């Protein structure tokens, strides 16, 4: 039985992760935590997840919630995740991170702690999206530089970062597969008399709309044809289930920094 703790118990992702961990007979939910403003200290975590009473209280103390866990699953915000990783490292708790929007310095801090614990980090835990990463890479290599590349993503109106972490991951894959330099070749906005499209451009556009869970489309186009690869998330359950798959995989792994490609064996 793998002991699991969950960050952000009251959030949309946290509550779904709690739900699926509780339903998985291979896992045991041993601790959850969230901000004091979320719920009263000690309130049962099952209430937030729609499970009723499950006997696991919500803590405001990270240390208390994760101590004794094998794996912590964290879908919160960058500042909170970095702090949680530091505490998890001190306690020897492996961690699955689905948080997005990290700065380069924050990513360096996470990488530093991966010397002490095993960490799976991915901008998207969906199995389908991670297969999309592989398909996009292969398509880009086969089509080559003669095809224009555009990337379009849609998320709900409450999402704070743009472009999405998934879109940026797709863009980095596309750039590497076609020998482009993303820092120089990414185009995030077009307006006015900008002239013809350059050969190396990777267009990346973000839309924020209603309650869309997450849509990502990569378009390859040349004179006479267009190829599109699209993933649409209908709800957040696929992210939660992917994170749980990652948690089962990483429970006994040696310290290091891993991705969903390692979990799925697509690397």
N, C-alpha and C positions, 0 to 999 in steps of 0.2 A: 504494500500500500504506500503510495507516494503522498507525502504530506504537502499540501498546497496552501499558501497564503495569498491574499489578494489586496492590492492597493486600490483606493478610490471606490470603496464599497457602494457608495450611493450614486455613482455616476452611471451613465447609460451602458458603458462597456463593463464596468466593474460588476454591476448587478447581473448582467448576462453571464459573465464568467463564473460568478458564484453559483448561478443556476445550473450551469453545465458541469461544473466540478462536483456539485452535490449529487448529480445524476450519474456520474461515472463511478462505477464500482471499483475501479483501479486506483481512485484518488480519495483522499480524505481532506476536507477543508478544516484547517487548524487555526486560522487567524485571518482577520480582515481589519483594515483601518481606513479612516477618512478624517477630514477636517472636523474640529469640534462643532462648527456651525451646521454640519450636515445632519447629524442625528445625535440624540442624547447618548452619552457614554454608556456602553453596556447594552444598548438596544440590540435585539437579535438581528443578525445579518440576513436571515431568511425573509424578513419582512420586506426589505428593499428589493429583494430578488423575486418576490411573488411566490415564495415557497412556504410561507408560514413560519412557525417556530422551528429552527433546526439546531438550536443550542450552541451557536457560535456568536459571541457578542462582537459588536463593532467597537474597536479601540481607537483612541486618538494617539496612542503611543505606537510608533513604528516598531520599536524594539520588542515591545510586549506582543505585538501581533505576529511578528515573523519568527521570533525565537523558536527553534525546534522544527521549523519547516524545512523541507527539502528544496522547494522551489517557490519563489514569489513571482506573481504575474502583475505587471504594472502597465496600465494604460491611463496615465494622468497628464501632467504637464511637465515640460523639460526641467524647470527648477526643482520641482518636487521629486522627479525621478532621479536626478543626479544625487540629491540628498539621500534618497532611499537606497540607491546603489552603494553608497559609501557605508551605510549601516549594514546592509546585507553582506558586504565584503567582510566587515568586522566580525559578523556572526557566522560566516561560512555558509550563507544561503544563496544558492544559485538563483538566477533571475531571468525572466522572459520580459522583454521590453517592447511594447507596441506604441509607445509615445512617439510623436513626431515633432518637428520644429526645433531640433537641437542646433545650437551654435557649434562651430568647430571646436571651441574650447570645451564645451560640455561633452562632445563626443570623445575628445582626448581624455577627459576625466573617466568616462565609462571604460574606455580602452585600458586605462591604467589599472582599474579594479579587476579587469578580466584576467590579470595575472594571478589573482587570488581566488576567484570564483569563475564558474562557467556562466556565460551570458549569451542569450539569443536576442538579437536586436533586429527588427525589421520594420520598415515603414508601413507594411501591410502583412498581416498574418494569414490572409485568405489563401487557401490552397490554389484556387483559380487564378488569383493575381500572380502568384509566384510561378505558375505555369506560363502565364502571359509574359513574364519577364524573359523566360527561356525562348518562347516563340518569337518575341520581338527581336531578341538578339540574333537568332538564326535568320529571320527575315531580312534584317538590316545587312547582315554579312552577304547574303545571297543577292540582294538587290543592288547593293553597292552605292557609290556616290552619285549615280545618275538619277536616283530617285529623291525627290524632295521629302522632308520629314516634318510632320506637324503632330503635335500632341495636345489633346484637349481633355480637360477634367471638369467634372461638376460635383459639388458637394453642397450640403445643407447650409442654410444661411447663418448658422451659429459657429461654423468652423473658423478658427482664428488664424491659421497659417495658410499662405498661398504662395506659389502653387503647393499642392499637397505633397507630402513626403513620398507617396507612391509615384506621382508625376515626376518628381525630381530623380527618383531611382530609375524610372524608365528612361528619362533623358540621359542620365549618366551611362546607362547600358547602350543606348543608341549611339552616343558619342564615341564610346570605346570601340563599338563594333564597326564604325565607319571612319575611324581615325580622325574624328573631329575633336576640337577643343571646346568643351561645354562653356567654360568661362568666357570665351570669345564669341562662340557661335550661337549661343542661346538667345532667342528673341522673345521677350515677354509681352511686348505691346507693339501694335502697329497703328499709326495714325497720321493722316496728312499725306503729302507728296513724298513718299519714302523711296520711290524708285523701284526697279524690278527686284525680285527676290534674289539673294546671292546663293551660290551653290552650296555653301556650307551651313546655312541657317538650320537650326532646329527650333521651330516655333512651339512655344509652350503657353497655352492660354488657360485661365481658370475662370470658372463660373460659379457663383454662389446663389442657390435657388431653393427656396422652400425647405422640404425635409428630405432631399435626395441623400441617400446613404453614401453613395460614391460611384461615379461612372468614370472610366478612363478609356480613351480611344487614341491609338497611334495610327496615323495615316501615312502611307508611302505613295507618292504620286509622281508620274512622269507624263510626257505627252502621249495621250491615248488611253491611259488606264490609271486606276487607283486601287490600292489594297488597304483595307482597314482591319485592325485587330482591336476588339472591344471587350471590356469586362464591365459588367454592371452588378453591383451589390444590392440585393433586394432588402436586406436588413443586416443587423450587426452580428447575427449568430455565426456567420462564416468566419468572422474575425475572432470571435471567442473560441470557436472550435479549433481554429488553427493555432491559437495560443496554447490551448490545452494539449494539442498534439506536440507542440514544441516543449511544453513543460514535462510531458512524459519522456520525451527524447533526451532532454538535457539533465534529467535528475541524477544520472550517474556518470556524466561526462567530466573529463579533466578540465581544469581552468583554461579559459580561452574565450575569444570573441567569435560567435557563430551567427549565421543567418538562416533564414528559412530554406535557402538552397541546400544547406547542410542537413536540416531536418528532413527535407523531402528527397534528398539524394539527387538533386538536379544540377549540382555544381560540376 
